[in-house]
Structure formats: C-alpha cells, structure tokens
Amino acid sequence: MQDYDKPTPVMGETVADYRARVAEHQAERARRRQEELLEQTSIQNTPAMRIRVWERLHQVTLPRNPAHRLLEVIAADTELSLDQVREEQRARQMPPAPAPLVEPAP
C-alpha cells in the first residue's frame, strides 16, 4: 500500500484503533483488486472491457504497435487470444463513426 492512500490518524483515536482501521482499509483494497482481477478474465465481459480492466490495474494503455511484446502479456492476463487483443487495438485506431444527420423538422 502506498503512503498517500493510507488512512490518516484521527484526533483522539488510539493506536490500536488506527491500526485496525488501516488493516480494514488494506483488506478492502485487496478485495477490490481481487474483484478486478476476476473481471479482467470474466467471459461475461467483452474483450474491450477486459482490456480496459487490465489497463486500469496496471496503469498502462494498450500499445499501438501490433508487434509490441506487451500484447502477449495482456492476452495472457485477460485470457484472450493475441488476435482478440490485436482486434481491439485495430478498433481503437479506427476513427469514430460520424453522427447520423438529422433533418430539421418542418
């Protein structure tokens, strides 16, 4: 756990209470991380969602280079094929579809 994320002591709080609160905070962070690890491999999530979870956990964005070695790591960690990761990479590089034209009402 990083120091900037650690709960701060509260005036009048005993050392034992503070330690218990820190331990509770660490347990909650560990639980949330475990949930995210499960999300990044869940077949209920699309490949795009799984890759976004991976990016959030590792604070790294999907590389643009289709030959980047990190793609193999992402594929393994998300339990996706390398082709699925590259497909998401290609989808992100495509320009967004234009908004449909709406005719003004008469």
N, C-alpha and C positions, 0 to 999 in steps of 0.2 A: 504494500500500500504506500502511496506517495504522501509525503507530509502535508501537501496543500489540501488533500482530501480528508485528512484525519479530523474527527470532531474536535472542537476546542473545548477546554475545560470551562465549566460553568461556575460562577462565583458561589461558594458555599458547598460545592459538590465534593464528596470525599474521594480520595484516590481510588478506592475500591469501586465506587460508583462510576467514576470516569473510565477506569479500565474495563468495567463491564459494558459500558456504552460503546467504547472503542471496539471491543470484541464483537458486540452485536452488529456494529456497522460493518466490520470486516466480514462477518458471516453473511450479511445481506449482499455485500458486493460479490462475494464468492457465489452465492445463489444466483444472482443476476447474470454473472459471467457464464455459469453452467447452462442457464436457460438460453443464452445467446449462442453458445457452442452447439446446443441441440438444434436451434433454429437454423444454423448455417448448414446443417446436414439433413434437415427435415424434408421428406419427399412432399410434404404439404406445401412447401414454398417453391416458387418458380426459381430457375437458375439465377435470374436477375436479383431476386430477393436474397438468395443465399449468398451471392457475391457481395451484395451491399452489407450484409451482416458481417461477412469476413472483413470487408474494408473498414467497417466501424470498429471491430475488435482490434484490428492491427493498425489502425490509423494510417492506412496506405491505400491509395487509389489503384484501380485496375490499370496496369501498364497499357500503353497504346501499341507498343511493338508486338506483333503477333509471334515473334520468336523469343520474347522475353522469358527467362528462366523462371520467374516468379509465377507465371501462368500454371506451371506444373504443380507448384505448391498450393495455389488457390484451388486447382482442380482436386487435389488430394484432400485438402482440408474441408472442402464443401461436398465431397463425394460426387463431383460432377466429372464428366469426361473433359478432356482437353478441348475437344471440338465444341462442347457446350460453352466453355469459358471463352473460347475464341468467337463464338457466335454472339455472345453478349458484348464482347469487345467491338465487333463489327457494328452491332446495333447502336452502340453508344456513339460511334463515329459518323453515323448517318445523320444528315440534317433533319430537324423535326419536320413533320408533315405540315403543310400550310393549313391554316384555319379555313373551314368552308366559307364560301362567300354567302352572305345573307342579303337577299334582295329587300330593299326598303318597302314597307307596307304602303299601299296606295292611299 
